[in-house]
Amino acid sequence: LPTARADEPTPPFKPAISDEAATAVSQMGKTLHARDLSVTARTISVYLDEFGQPLHIFHTIKIAARRPDRIAVEFIGDDGRHDLFYDGKAASVFFPDRKKYMTIPASGDISSALDEIADKLDLDFPLGVLFAGSPDEVLLGDAMAAEQVGMATIDGVECRHLLFSQKSGIDVE
């Protein structure tokens, strides 16, 4: 039987990305580079409660952005509502249900500001990758596999249903 040796290099990993998924993500990346952009998204995040049971949190997220350094985001979900604003100089988050408001200095492009908000205010923004310099490259760069699993109708519009399995262990559809 052949034996494995510790000094033998591991063969390089080649992600399994279908042509359909690569084409769709490339088209999405071009669309997301628009100077003015508005997006409505519905997300589901899964968290574990104190007993280790999965808790699914649903959100509707409305985003209006002007590249390179302006964004307004409205989050409405199972865990309440909050709004995020960035004007190129400061980032603010408002929780109307709790009557809580926070502002921090922030600079740079939208992606940099979202990173600062995540670090300093401990807020999760699951769609931040959409505002990276090359969102298509970021999304596919972490993918172990990506494929089109079918079509879906969302708000009366037929859309591609894509599935990404990422190295980070997160699946994105």
Phi, psi and omega in degrees: 000140177291149179245148178271144179242142182298332184273359178280130181292145176286134179299145182297143179276130177248114179302146178264087182247119182289156178299321180299315180293317180299318179295315181297317181291323176297315178297318179298316180302318178296318179297318183289349178277002178300146179296313178250131186213137171229138185221140168242129183230150172243126183237155172231121176246140180249123177238155175264132177282184185295346178258005179083011179271141181290136177240123182261122180249121180261140177223149163250126184239123177250125186235132170235124183227148171231110180292143012261348193218039177221133177205143172229131184227133175244120178254123174232123184201187181301333182261018177106198183234144167209154182239144180235136179226138175222129184242016181094345181234327183214152175243137180231144175232133182235129176248091186298326181294327181260357183054049182238138184219134178227142177225138175227150173292140179209150179215171179095195181282178183301315182300316179297317180296319179296324176296317178297319179297316180298316182289310188278329183250358179055046178249138180268129175234091189298341183256017182302328180300335180295342183250013174291165179303321178224082184300327179294319180291322179295314182296314181282336180294333180261001186277132170271329179208147177210132180206158172272122182262355179156199178241153178219147176257121181237119182051040177082003181249128178284128184230156173285138176256108183252149177232128178240128171255118186258155178302329181290352181093000180263133174262138180236132175242000000 
